[in-house]
Amino acid sequence: MTQLESARKGVVTPEMKAVAEAEGLDAEFIREGIAGGRIVVPANINHGKLIPCGIGQGLKTKVNANIGTSSDFGDMNTELDKLRVAIDAGADTVMDLSTGGDITAIRRAIIAASTAGIGTVPIYQAGIEAIERHGAIVKMTADDLFAVIEEHAKDGVDFATVHCGVTQAAIDRLKNQGRVADVVSRGGAFLIGWIIYNEQENPLYEQYDRLLDIAREYDVTLSLGDGLRPGSLADATDRAQVEELLTLGELVERAWEAGVQVMVEGPGHLPLDHIETNIKLQKTVCRGAPFYVLGPLVTDIGAGYDHITGAIGGAIAAAAGTDFLCYVTPSEHLSLPDYEDVRQGVIASRIAAHAGDIVKGVKGAKEWDRKMSVARKRFDWEEQAKLSLNPERSQKVHRQHATAGAACSMCGKYCAMELVEKYLGIGSPRC
């Protein structure tokens, strides 16, 4: 049985117990959330080393890190190193988006090495293989696509992005919209070209039951992709995006009926005042299914600093109810990320996720911040490092300028907390 089927039958699986322990919650809460479609636990039956995590309502906001080769850079060892960096920095899941080198071998190596849940976008490989075999992506057959999806499922992929909502109707909306940035989703672009050239409906939509059968067999969580997400603030929350979302809402319910776990992907580039609206719209249309956003990026001019623009949007999105943040690195829009880009992206999104958790009242979030404040009041630098998101960096920055007293070098002997304690007799706070 899938996690969803087990939950509906009242069975608490080992994966549910592990998630409950990690979240500090009762296992029955996790089971009920999965049964109601509000929580997913991506856990392919063939991913042996997996330490499962839960994504959804009432849980900590999770962070995903994207890695993977490109057509110009296809080194497996580099991506395995990025995997380790991402997990060490605190990523809850990792997506392998490889499009260069031996894609199958890279995916299998990443799954074998990872304790975190692994996601993929199978149409990347299907499209590339169509080019190699037939000379063009548009020559791909539905059987070619589903064969790749099943291969990923057999290999142990825990969640798969599938752009089922890129339909002929959505493309008509796109044509009439007049976007600035058109389509920025690679999977969405592959499918749009295929649909227009072949004058046929998207096989992922038309043969959705076939997809559900594969997902159910291996308990792959479907991540319903947003192939028409806005890649520019000027295109945010337009008719094409909403048309796709309405279709995804219908497909969520069909997945639940089939016993398949499902979450929904969202934008993208959004101005600040669109973020909460988008989350509420998705949660309503998709009946509370977990929501997974890229960023969102709140301005288009942050090139080289898009981990910051993404973290700003991610914090607002998390506070408004988003369950899952896909990180954005400093190299977004510019190049393939390196190790440091991966680390910076994960840390930025973890800050955003935690800021949202404080607002959502997630268990332990406010307490974590209080402990840090107490450690600061006590000038307990070792404890502050332990409580920080990056203890190594915290210690390095603190030690770069030595001081004579207990305070840091920012204020030295004029530290406000030290002065107040000395002159007003206010002692250290209780934890």
Sequence and secondary structure as in RCSB ss.txt:
>XXXX:A:sequence
MTQLESARKGVVTPEMKAVAEAEGLDAEFIREGIAGGRIVVPANINHGKLIPCGIGQGLKTKVNANIGTSSDFGD
MNTELDKLRVAIDAGADTVMDLSTGGDITAIRRAIIAASTAGIGTVPIYQAGIEAIERHGAIVKMTADDLFAVIE
EHAKDGVDFATVHCGVTQAAIDRLKNQGRVADVVSRGGAFLIGWIIYNEQENPLYEQYDRLLDIAREYDVTLSLG
DGLRPGSLADATDRAQVEELLTLGELVERAWEAGVQVMVEGPGHLPLDHIETNIKLQKTVCRGAPFYVLGPLVTD
IGAGYDHITGAIGGAIAAAAGTDFLCYVTPSEHLSLPDYEDVRQGVIASRIAAHAGDIVKGVKGAKEWDRKMSVA
RKRFDWEEQAKLSLNPERSQKVHRQHATAGAACSMCGKYCAMELVEKYLGIGSPRC
>XXXX:A:secstr
  HHHHHHTT   HHHHHHHHHHTS HHHHHHHHHTTSEE    TT TT     EETTS  EEEEEE   SS   
HHHHHHHHHHHHHTT SEEEE   SS HHHHHHHHHHH SSEEEE HHHHHHHHHHHHHSSGGG  HHHHHHHHH
HHHHHT SEEEE TT  HHHHHHHHHH  SS    HHHHHHHHHHHHHT   HHHHTHHHHHHHHHHHT EEEE 
 TT  SSGGGTT HHHHHHHHHHHHHHHHHHHTT  EEEEE SB  HHHHHHHHHHHHHHTTT  EEEETTBS S
  TT HHHHHHHHHHHHHHHT  EEE   TTTTTS   HHHHHHHHHHHHHHHHHHHHHHT TTHHHHHHHHHHH
HHTT HHHHHHHSS HHHHHHHHHTS  SSSS TTTGGG HHHHHHHHH       
